[in-house]
């Protein structure tokens, strides 16, 4: 089958033919019909985040159709449209038992620790394959596996309550999902902070108040508009300076949630930033299987629609995929690009 592999950090992905995967006990093989390109994949290619092994097939936003099943899997699952929870966990370690499977002692992530979705097929445990509701397109289901699920987890970490104000720093794939989900969870005003006018226009269409950080200090602008700062600030860019802005934008008892990947540090005045405002800084890592189920239920009910976040589809070809990753690395106009391996 065709795959695209990262063979050396800093180099473009390369097309490589490999044998089709076979399902082990308790596994299914999925024909991949959609694979989203996430900024994390760009980090792996650039070396901003270290990958555990090379070569690597990236891609953790995956949806398709079950083709074959291994021992112990109901044969009736063949032909099911599914999207894949990218965290493969053991289910029995301390982290898993307390509902924090993203910290599983033996956990592995699709597209990082094990082969991912930039391919024609993939083998995964059956429990990682969630049925896609009727009416939900597979490209939309694919991007929900990271951009929507990670945004939901961050908002739940923030303890967002009815009527609270939210600032979303970064209006790409995760940001657009965070804007919509914050409103579904009962937020009042939602501010979208970005430097890209195309992404700010998209955020405004989804009900956010755009804040153009290329023209204004976003902290000053948010405080000018609402007079006090926000209750929740979610940082999705992976920039120390943007994280600093997220903290500075908080009202008293506000919570800033760090999601973006960065190796950098940011300055913090513990007394002014935290003590005198009783503010909090929280980390948010990945998401859980339960949150995947919650998102799919939202989609089934029609309350969550992410189809408009897919702004480009491309074939499983090295030139097209590397170009899409280049655009993402330079913070281009695309919200989410999805690879369609089978057209």
N, C-alpha and C positions, 0 to 999 in steps of 0.2 A: 504494500500500500504506500501511498505518498505521505510524506511528513515534511515539515519544516523544522530544522533543528538549529539550536544554538550550539556551535562547535567550539567557539573561542570567544571569551568575553571581549566586547568591543568590536566584534565583527558582525556583518549582516547574517541573518539566518540563511541556512542552506537547504536546498531540496535534497532529501535522502529517501530512497526506497527501502522499506523494511518489511518483514513478513507480517501478515495480519495477526493480531493478537488472538489468543484462544482463552476462553473463560475457565478460570479455576473453580473449585468448589465454592458455591455461594456467590459467584460472580456472573455478570452479564457482559456481553460485547455490544457496544452501541455504535451504529453507523452515525457518524457525526454529520449533522445537517447545518449546524451553526456554531461558531466559536468566536466569542467576542475578544477584542484586543484591549487589554487593560493596561493602565500606566505601570502596574507592577511588572508586566512583561518587558516594558522598556527599561525598567530598572535592572532587570536580570541581564538584558543585553549589554547595558552600559557598564555594569559592575557596581552600580550604586548599592545594590543588594547582592550579597554573595550567594551563588547557587551551589548546592551541595555536590553536584556532579555534572560532568560534561561527557558526551553530548546530552542535550536536553531538548525534548519537545515541549515548548511552552504552551500556555493556554489553559485557563481555569474557568472560563465562562462557556459552558458546553451544553448543547442540547441535540437530540437526535432520536433515533428509533432503535429499540432493542432488536438485534438480529439473531443472536444465539445466547443460550443460557448454560451455566455450569450445573454440576450436580447439586441437588438440594434447592434449586430454583424452580418455581412453578413454570412449566413450559408455556402456560397461557400468557406469560409476560412478553413472549415474542410478538413483535409488531407494536408494542406500546410506545407512544411518544413520551419521551422523558427529558428532564433536565437534571444535571448532575451537581450534587452538593460536593464541593471540591475538597472537603476535609475528610480524609479517610482515617477514622479513629478506631481504637480497640474496644471501647465501650465498657471496660472493666477497671481501668486505672483510677486513681484518686480524682484526677481532673475530670474524667468522663463521668464518674459517679456523682460529682457535684454540679454537673451541667455546664462545664467549661471545656468541652471537647476540643476546642482550638488549642488547648495546652496539653493534649494527650501525650503521655510519655512515649508512645510508639506511633504517634500521628504522622501522617504524610499528606502533603498537599499535591493535588493534581496540577501538573504544569510547573512544579518546582522540585518536589521530592520524588515524584513518579511522573511517567510520561503524560503529557497533556493533550489539549484539543486541537493543536495545529496539525491535524492528521485526518485521515479518512475514517478511522475507527479507534475505539478505546475500550479497554477492559477495566471494569470497576466493580466493587462489591454491590450486590443488588440493593442493599439498604441505602446506597448513595444515589440511586436512580429514582427520582420523584416523578410521578405521572403529571403530565402537562394538561391542564384543563382544556376542554373543547373551546375553540375560539381564540386561544392564545397562540400566536405564531411562535415558531421555534426560535427565530432570531431574538424576539423579545424575551422569551423564556431563558435563553442563554445569558443575556446580560443581567437578568435578575439574579443570577447565581453569584455575582460579586457586587456590581454597582448598587443594586437595590438592597441586597441582603446586608452588605457592609454598612450602608447608610442607615438601614433600620436598626442594626445592632448599636451603632453610635448614638442614635437618637434615644434608644432605650437606655443606654448607659447614662445619658444626660438626665434621666428622670423627668423628661419633658411633661408638663402638666397643661391642662386645658387653659387656653388663653395666653400662655407665655410667648414671649417674642424670641425669635431665632435668627441668627446670622449664619449663613452658609458661606464659608470662604473657599471658593473654587466651584465653578459652575459647569464642570465637565460631566462625565458619565455618573459619577457618584453624587455630584452636586445636584444635578437635575432630579435624581431619585430622592435625595434628601429633602429637596424643596417640596415635592409632592407628598412624601411620606410625613413630613412635619405637619402639613395641613391635615392629612388624614388622621394624625394622632391628636389633633385639637389645638395646634399652635394658633396664636393670633397673627401678628405681622411676621412675615419671613423676609429677610433681606438676603439678596444674592450678591456676593462680592466677587468681582473678577476684573481682569484687564481687557478681556476679549469682548467686543461689542456684539458679535454673533451669539456667543453663549449667554450674554446678558439679555439679549432679545428673547432667547429661548426660555430663560428663567422667568422673564416677565409674562410670557404666554402661559406659564404654569402657575401664575399667581404671586410671584415674588416681587419685591421692590428692588430694582437693580441699583447697585452701587458700583460705579466705575472707578476702580482703584488706579487706573491710569491717569485720571483727571483729578481725583480727590483723595485725601487721606481718609480711608474708609472708617476709621474710628471716629474722626471728627464729623464725617458725614452722617454716620448712624446716630451719633449723639445729637446732631443738629435736627435730625428728622424726628426722633422720639424723645429726646430730652434727658434720657437717663442711661442708655445702654441696653443691652439685651440680656435675657435670662439664660439663653443657651447660645454658644458659639461653637460651630463645628469646623475644624480645620482639615481640609481634604487635599491640599496642594503638596504638602511635604516640604515646607519652607520655614526655616527658623524665624524669619522676619514676619511671615504671615501668621505663624503661631503666636508671636508676640502681639500682633494686632488683635488676634482673637481674644487673648486674655485682656487686653486693654479695652476691648469693646464691652466687657461685662458690666452689668448693673450689680448692685449688692446682692449677695447670695447666688450670683450667676455661676454657671458651670461651662468651662471650655473643654472640648473633647478633641484630642489629638488622634487623627486617623492617618494622615499622609506619611509616607516613608521618607525619612531624612536621616543623615548621619550628623547633622549640625546641631548645635546647642543655641538656646536663645536666652537673653538676659531676663532676669526676674527680680523684682523687689518684693521679697516675701511680705513685708509689712504693708506696703501700699497696695500691692496687687492682690494679696490674699487675706491677711489678717484684718485690715480695716474695711474690707468689703465682704468678709466671710465667703470669699469666692473659692472655687475648686478647679483643679486641672485634672482631667481624667484621660486615661488611655483607652483606646478601643481597638481590639484586634479581631479581624475576621467576623465570624458570626456562627450561629449554631444551626443544626438541622431543624430544630423547632421553629426558627425564624424563617427558614425556607418554606416550611409548611404554612406558616402564617401569611407570607407573601403570596403564595399560590392560591390560598383561600381568598385573599383580597382581589386577586386577578379574576378568580372564578365568579365572585360577586359583582365584578365590574367596577369596583371602587378604585383599583389601581391599573393604570394603563401606561405602559412604558414604551409602546411601539414607536412613538415619535422620537425617542431618544436614539434610535438607530438611524444615523444620518448617512451612512455609506455601507454598502456591501461589496465584497471583493472576492475573487477566486483564491483557492489555495495555491498561490504562486509566489515564489520568493520575491520577485520585484514588487508586486502589488503589496504584499504584507510588510516588507521592509520600508516601503514608502509610507504606508499607513503608520508604522511605528515612528518613523522620522517626524511625521506631522504631529503625532502625539507628544513626542519628546520636546518639540518646539512650541507646545501649547497652541496648536492650530485650531481651526474652526470646528473640527469634527467633535460631536458629542460621544458617540460610540460607533466604531467600525466593526462589522461582523464579517468573518470569513465564512463563505458557503462552499465547503469542500466538494459538494456534489452538484453545484450550480443552483 
